[in-house]
Structure formats: C-alpha cells, structure tokens
Amino acid sequence: MTEATAVMDAPAGELGLAPELADAVVDTWAEDTEKAYVVAPDRILEVLTHLRDGQGYDFLSNLTCVDYEGYGGKLRAGIDARLEVVYNLYSTRRGGGSIALHVRVPEDDTVPSATSVYPGANLQEREVYDLFGVKFDGHPNLRRILLWDGFHGHPMRKDWHEAYYEEDAKPFRSRHPKGEYEFHEDKVPWAKNTTYPAGWDPDSWQEAVAYVPVSQAPQHENEPHLDTESIVVNLGPHHPSTHGVFRMLTRVEGETILALEPEMGYLHRNHEKIGERNTWLMNMPFTDRLDYLNSMSNNWAYALAVEKLADIEVPERAEYLRVIMAEFSRIVNHAWSIGFILNDLGALQTPALYAIEEREMILDLFEAVSGARMMCNYMRFGGVVRDLPEGWHEQAAYLANERLPRALDELDRLLTENEILMARGRGVGYLSVEDLISLSVSGPMIRAGGLAYDIRKAEPYGIYDRFDFDIPTLPNSDIYDRYYIRLLEARESVRILQQALRDIPEGEILGGRGGYTLRAPEGQVYGRLEAPKGELGFYLASDGKTQPWRYHVRSPSYINLNALGPMSVGYKVADAIVILGAIDIVLGEVDR
Amino acid sequence: MFGTGLLKGLGVTLKHALETFEDDRESVPDRYKGSLDLGNNRKVIQQPIDQEGLLTIQYPEEKRLLPERFRYIPMLIWDSEKQEDRCTACGICAKVCPPQCIWIVRDSDENGKPVTRCSEFYIDAAVCMSCSFCVEFCPFDAIKMNHDYELAVYDRYPQLVYDMEELTVPLEYYAALWPTQYEEEQARRKEEEEQKRKQEEEKAARAAARQAAAAQKAEAGAGAPKRSAAELQALAKERAAQRQAQAQGQTADGGGDDDAAAAKRARMEDLKRRAQERARQRKLESGNGSS
C-alpha cells in the first residue's frame, strides 16, 4: 500500500466502509463545522447501499445540492466541480447524528439516482433536478416538480436571476442614503429576466398526462366481468380538500385509484433563493411563512442550525421559552390536523371547530408575547427576542394544567370511539413502517406505524433530555392511528408544558452575538428538530460572509408526500382525500 | 356495543350546544365580560383565557383588544417633547429590513452637506412583512410598530406606499399604544440624558475648577471655598429639574414664545389633522362613510 492510498483510506475507515469501498471516499470537507465525506459519483450507490444494509443508516433525511459557482471561501480552493449533491443519512433504530455524504458534479454531468436504495429520494432528486439542473441516472420520473415544464433555467444556480432582480445580496444599495423609491409596478417582470426554453411555444403547449406512474398504472384485474376503462382524473388544484393549492393526478377505474401522483409548486416562491440574498438574521421572519401553522418550530429549527454553525450559546431561560412555544405550537398543529382529518372524512366543521377552540387561546398567548398570532418571528440566534409579558405565565399555566387536558379529553370522547371514524379509518391508507422509512417519511406517520422515532429522544436538542415524556406509538399505520397518534402526542406535549412552565428559571433570554451583522464561519451544517409534522431540517452552507451561501429547507410536508401515491393505490377516491389529510401538509412548506 | 361511540360524541356536542345556549341567554355572555362597549353595537372584546361558550367575534362591529406588542406596519415617531423627528436617517432600519421595503433619503443642508435628518422616508406597506426588525435595531427609538390594521385600499399604488407624512405619528400616540414599553423606554432615555448632562456639567465644573485654581495660583493667596462633588451633583440636579419644568411648561400651556417652536407645534397639529383626514378618507373609499 502506498502512502497516498493510506491517506485515502482514513475517511473510508471512519465511515466503517468495507475494504473494497475504500477508494470510494475521495475527500473530506468542512471538518470544523460538520464533516462531510466526498464520494466519487460512480460509487455513491455502493456506499449508500453499504451504509443502509451494513450500518443501519436506513433513513435518507436530506438530499439537496449546492452550486459553488463563484464561491469565495478558502475550503474549496482548487476544486473545479461546480455542483455538489448532499446526502444526510440517519439511523431510525439507533438514533444519533447523521452522516453527510457529498458528491461533486461538473456542470453537465449526471449522478446515479439514489431512488433504488432509498425510494424517498424521489421528490428530493426531482427538486434538485428542477432547481439545479443535476440529472439523476435511473430516476423513474425525472421531471420538474416545483416549477412548470416551460420554465427556462434552473433558479437555484448562482447565475440565475429572478424577476425584480436587484443585487445578489441585501441590503440593496438603493435604499439608503439616496432612496430613489422605484414602484414595483413600474418594473415589468416579463420585460426582462424571463425567457422560454429554445423551441418552446407557450400557445401550442398542452400539458402531457404521460407522467410515468400515472400512465403506466396497471389495469385493474379484480373484476374482469365489468367492462371498465381507467381514466385520468385531477383532484385539485382548486379544491378545499387538498388543503391548499395542490393537485393529485390520479388514474382511476371506477372509484378505485390505480395510481396517484402529487403535483405541486403552485405556491412556489423560491424561498431558498430569497434566503441566499438575505442576511442570516433576515431569514428568520421568512421561516414563519413555511409551515405557517407552526412558526415557532420553524424559527427554532433555523436558529438551531445557525447556532450549530456559528457555535452560539443559548441562555437557560430562553431554552425553556423555546420548549414552551414549540410544544404549544405542536398542540395547535395536532388539534388543527385532527379537525381537518375529520373534515376530510365528511364530519364538516363540528370537530374542527371544537378542536381549534383552544387554538384561539394559544394564538392569543403567542400574540401577547411575540406580537403576532401566526407569523411569530420570536426566536433569534442565541435565544428569544422578548421576555414574557406580565400575566403570561399564569395564563399559560392555566391552559397547560387545566384547560388543555380538559379539551383533549373532550376531543377524545367526541371522536376516538366513533364508529364512523373507525369504519372509515381502520385499515385505510396502510403502508408498512419499513416502507414509510424508506420513503423518508417522518413524524407522527411513522409513530402511527409502531416505530418510536422522535428526534426529541433520538438526538435530543435544546433541553428535551430534561423532561419526562413518552413517545406514543400505535401499531396499525392506518388513517385511524394517524388521527389517534396526534391526540396522544398532544397529551405528551401538555406534559412537557406542565414541567417546563413549572421549572422555568429567571434570567437572560438572549445571548450575545447573533445580531444582524452575524458572519457564520465557513463550512456547512445540517440542523433538524422534531416539528409537529415531522423532521424539519435546515441545511446551511456558509462562505464566511453575512449571507448564507446555501440555505435549504428540508420540509416534512414535502418529503412526506413521497408516501401519498403508494398509500393511496387500491383505495377509493374518497379515501385518498383523507389519506392526504392524515399526512398533514401545509402548502407553504411543500412548495416553498 | 355498536353505537356507543357515536352516542358519546353526540353527548359532547349536546353539552356544548346547551352550555353555549345558556351562556348566550345571560345578560352578559361570557365573551362580552370585561369588554369595552363603544355604543351602537360596537365593542372591543378582551377574551379571557378561561372564556367558555361562543368564541366568535362579530367583526367589524366587535374587535379584539390588541395586546401591546401587536405589530403591523411601522410608524415614525415625532417627539412632541423636543418638537422634532426622532429619525436621524442613519439607515439601519433600511439595512435590516428583510423584504427591503424601506427607502430613506438623507437630507442635506444648504451647502450640500448631509445632516442627521431624512428628507424622504417610504415604506411599501404591501411588501412589509411586519417582522419589526426595524424597531428592534433602531438606536434612536424613532420607528415603532403601529396597531392600525385596517389598511385596505382599492389600489396598491400609490396608496400603500406610505411616505414620511403618512408614517409620522406624535409620541403621545405611541405612548397610548405601547404604554409599558413606552414607560421603560422613557425611563431609560431620561437616565441616559441625565447621565450625558451630568457628564457635561462635570466637565464644565472641572474646567471651571481648573480656571479657579489657575486664578488662585495667579492670586497665590487665600483659597475660595471649593464645591464638593456632592454639591456639584445637587446643583446639576437642580438645573436639570429647572430645565425639565421649563420644557414641560412649554409643551403643556402651548404658549409659544419662540417662532420655531410654534412652527413645530403647528406641524404636529397638522400631522394629527392629516392622520384623521386619512382615516376618514379610507372609510369613505371603502364605502363605510355613512357610519
């Protein structure tokens, strides 16, 4: 063995790779922040397979890409490949931290698709293809996902400029001291910045229904004596049962679904591009708008990632405040979700309105402390922005100790033993928990399948290791369990709240150096937490400047939709509505 | 037994219905307790945390009492004590604004030299995301969040692009919206000013002492009694109190002895009047003029 290969061996050895894979890891990166292993593109599938089968990394949490065109940092000096595909793997059985793998890709090269190892890479690879133009070999359905087919260019690339483009980074120079207000109406977006691909004619274009899963759906064979025909039906996008502007492209035979594919992007605003123009702090209020029911959790997830990157300490009281806010928002989310599962089942409004009664109280509390009911913008790097106002603690304690337990009990009495709910929910939308994990599904859905995987326990963040709470699980992985698990989780949240409100100390709420001039050190980080809808993660890469080089949101709503198609096949159209409802999506987070 | 779950659920809804019905038949239903009655069916409702019964608020006749920290669109503070805009055109708010909806033009004097005052200040209210960063980072307490959320207009342009005149409110308005924060801020500002004044006076006293010492040396004779530090402090306080009383007297009685001060007061009155007019105009435009 030469000295050169011995040096090469080291990272592969750290990963515990088999000897024949030793040369697959070609480099490591960003040791100071979060170490990443750079894998040769043609070996990535072998490495992924080995990590999944040999070491239990069964959960592909995050798959994204970074464009390093014009990167000014020192760490990447001498590396030509422009794009870098990022994989973050976790183990749901063992818990603990992630392994970060990178694959460097020159601009027009392809990468083998990870869908054969982790089917959950499906939507994420499509997103990378859509926004970065990286082609994945062997992906079953590689089309644009957030943008429409006539879109020209790949917007997350650094050289792509949006309509209304002013400058690469905020603050924009025209704002001060010279002013020059320019009315947005005067800037016609279609005059510049917007082009069609070559040969594209918007007038003659018709949407193709030849989308792979739908067009290749097998014929239904159960009732050969009926002369039926399978047809394509669009559920949505403009329909209240899709919880926003969301479309389910289905092939149905009679009422039975043969294939279903989610179509999204109607609310796409390129949140991540905005995030790269913003300074680190400016992104905080933007995270409110992701999953707008849980702005507190979103704030926390982003703060967590930045604190990890820039190594910022959080004072004790702020940690408690964060837990209190996050658990209140979990209750809000689950109550809302239960209400709307029932709504989708046809129990119009009554359960939903009962479920969100206490939400009013909680949102009032949020408003009193942060100034807004939903767009809280409450957390900062190194703490929270405002301390509790007078009387807040007593009100919150009353809610947590008396009102919320009572309300959850009432919801339980109203729904849990309801025969209609059981008839509609039991056994519907079944998918085994192994399938759910391989589809990268997280949150209440996998706990309703019997796996006690909760990041609050598996990889505790904040101060969750101090509280006494359980992770409820249910065995059946159907709609009924997905309803009931949320009720059980809300009860656990109440337990955490009671402890947090009892133990919260006095003291500082905001640590020192997380202000608007923050410069995060060069490197990369993936921070995640257990949001009410599943694993919410932020992948950040920094070149040491005041703006993030890459700002990626791993949103649970979006990735949980991987399971929508497989879960719906074989059930009726009316069930598909509830199956979607039980995934619990918010389109602000799906489309970003 | 089949059906017990259904019956249980129906029991819950029946209980809800009866309780709400009962509550509604009371002379003051739970949701109106502690609310302000403005007459003509108009109410400001303060929902207590333990409120039972119907939670619905009949907007626009009934409105919620907003908590102090409620944030909507920023406003600029006209300091009515000092009779000046607090804004110094430093531009920090425009820099920290996440959607970049603030435009500031710094004013200059007749020689073209920039001064600490803005000549134009725009906020595009349709772009503003109500994050309140401008307030958090303003070092002069010059920009605060307004509570006025009824801003609907027919055209976004130019009605929703607020200029300086539309944004400016007198300090009293802010004090009424944000009483707790205003008190804290005022105390802090007073203290800071006090400290500044003390420092300056001490400096002056030191200079005077030096002069006196020099004079003494020159005279080379009997020393005049020096003032102790405590005495100096007492003197400073006395002066400060005098100054304050003077300033307060000026704003309170409104008797103008200075032309410039009178002009500033007139501007404040004008601002108030315009704000009222704008509110009326908005109502007219939205077809609510009759009420």
Interface residues (C-beta under 8 A of the other chain):
Chain A: K170 P171 F172 S174 R175 H176 P177 K178 G179 E180 Y181 F183 H184 E185 N278 T279 L281 M282 N283 M284 P285 F286 T350 Y354 E357 E360 M361 D364 L365 E367 A368 V369 S370 G371 A372 M375 N377 V385 R386 P389 E390 Q395 Y398 L399 R403 E410 R413 L414 L415 T416 E417 N418 E419 I420 L421 M422 G515 Y516
Chain B: F2 G3 T4 G5 L6 K8 G9 G11 V12 T13 H16 Q47 I49 D50 L55 L66 P67 E68 R69 F70 R71 A89 G91 A94 K95 V96 C97 P98 Q100 I102 W103 I104 V105 R106 P114 E120 Y122 D124 V127 M129 S130 C131 S132 F133 E136 F137 M145 R156 Y157 P158 V161 T180
